[in-house]
Amino acid sequence: MKEEIISRLDNLRASMAKANLDAYIVPSSDQHLSEYTPEVWQYRQWISSFMGSAGTVVVTADEALLWTDSRYFLEATATLEGTSIQLMKEGMPGVPTISDYLRTNDRVKRVGFFGRSIAASSALDYIRELKIGGVKVVTDRDLIADIMEEKMEIPTHPFFNQPMEYAGKSTAEKVEMTRRALADGGADTIILTMLDEVAWLFNVRGADVDYNPVGIAYGMITPEEVCFYTLPEKLTDEVRRTLEENGVTVKPYEEIYKEVRTFGDSQVIWVDPARTNYAFYDAIPAGCTQVHKLSPITLLKAQKNEAEYEGSKAVMRRDAVALTRFFIWLEKTLEEGGHPTEYETDVKLAEFRAQGKHYVSDSFATIAGYNGNGAIVHYHATPEGSAALEKKGIFLLDSGGQYHDGTTDITRTVSLDGQPTPQQKHDYTNVLKGHISIATAIFPAGTRGAQLDVLARRYLWNECKMYTHGTGHGVGHFLNVHEGPQNIRLEENATPLLPGMVTSNEPGYYLAGQYGIRIENLIRTVPYRTGEDGVPFYRFETLTLCYLDNSLVEAELLTDDELKWYNDYQQWVYDEISPLLRSDEAEWLRQKTLPLSR
């Protein structure tokens, strides 16, 4: 594979020379700006062999480099060895940005990328920053597609309807909500690039992308029409009929690019530069007025309605049953002398989830890390190289499921022999205290995730310890497990936490080569009460149900309020899940959820 990557880089350089380009940028996103991309558009993976969800490759005449963040430093180092591609550790001291690297390279005067596969915001940043160095940017050359030996086709898996029972609102209702939001912002037209926004608005789901139940399509709302653009073979009669009953016009997939170029001067186009690909942005006629704001659909989708909320609660119970049965199996297997590998635990958990109602797939690649592997934040076990578990040490399991009525994402860290070291208990308890601080936060309307993030980190920071990933990300409803616009992390994000938003709460701590600790539940923003001067205050409602490992908790480190939260949570898990289990399973869970005391 290493030789194949080197050959592909040589072919790309030859294609660059013909196009008179000194450098070419290959982002991880596809023509719909997806985090997880269908194989047809896995350009960055194809040119580098790096499979992480975030990263950008830059190729020049004499160098090839991959920029990625700290989640993937270890994985990228191993993957890139022997490929001639150099790892650039994004955000680390002394590492230039892509623009700085290209702008200060005397041999680079023309840079290319494919405008359909990059967000307008990123493209405009490159164009502006490279212009400072006198570098010209070319955006219409799809060089990777030109050199791929095996030409791939857009997947043709059929769409299926997301019924009202789970969606909560019809497409016609969602279109009306969107049009009101557009009008409030002074606009009348919006282009939908991102697959989850298309799926949400049109109440369809698909199977074109691993882990995300979405299908390849674009959408557009204009003053005259609501249009759904896809390949005709992807539409069943039922889906086509439902769309048409909701006032939607179905059109060929590629036609949207032609139609954007015909916008009239009187149209006001709402453009979210982070969620619209650059080719659309560039195709909008100069006479049109543009409103640059966060997509109203992003916000509407993030604030889950009552049907979605009820679905999420049902999903959490089924997911908890699967996880409980998995942990019972794991404990019994280890007690009987078995040594399942990390990969085998991944497969086994999926089997337990699949026994539940409405299960579709995992919601992301499971992270099953034993001892030192748990310290690799985005570790992924393979059949050939995964470690075998023993009845000792710590096991970190980060997993999730896609169900027709919701999406789950949960991390549990457990001691496999119930005898963790004092340091492991201490670190786990500090992570737990951070988790409880987020879970119990009360905050005024307008609060952003960055303003709460320190609550999760303060106990680790007090000991000069830290984790580098975010504390929380938005989660879709039978959609992408990583969903915007809100998050909880150190970096500023202008989007406030709004009622109905579902976000993860997942602080962690990682001791390289020894163990990783992470505790993750999903939380929903809900109204709390009205404060002084009529300001609404919000809090979080924890949705996720699964026991926490008592053996890892140093109860003496918990305050009275923290200990009460912990014991209340454990009791809630038992009360909700035990009726769904066999008597022997319920008794096992009762032992795991017994209250702690100091």
Secondary structure, DSSP 8 states (H G I E B T S, - for coil): -HHHHHHHHHHHHHHHHHTT-SEEEE-S--TT--SS--GGG-HHHHHH----SS-EEEEESS-EEEEE-GGGHHHHHHHHTTTTEEEEETTSTT---HHHHHHT-TT-SEEE-BGGGSBHHHHHHHHHHHHHTT-EEE-B--HHHHH-SS---------EE--HHHH-S-HHHHHHHHHHHHHHTT--EEEE-SHHHHHHHHTEE--SBTTB---S-EEEE-SS-EEEEE-GGG--HHHHHHHHHTT-EEEETTHHHHHHTT--TT-EEEE-TTTSBHHHHHHS-TTSEEEE---HHHHHHHB--HHHHHHHHHHHHHHHHHHHHHHHHHHHHHHTT---BHHHHHHHHHHHHHTSTTEEEESS--EEEEGGGGGSTT----TTT--B--SSSEEEEEE-EEETTEE--EEEEEESSS---HHHHHHHHHHHHHHHHHHT-EEETT-BHHHHHHHHHHHHHTTT----S-SEEE--SSS-SSEEEEEESSS----B--TTBEEEE--EEEETTTEEEE-BEEEEEEEEEE-GGG-EEEEEEE-------GGG--GGGS-HHHHHHHHHHHHHHHHHHGGGS-HHHHHHHHHHT-----
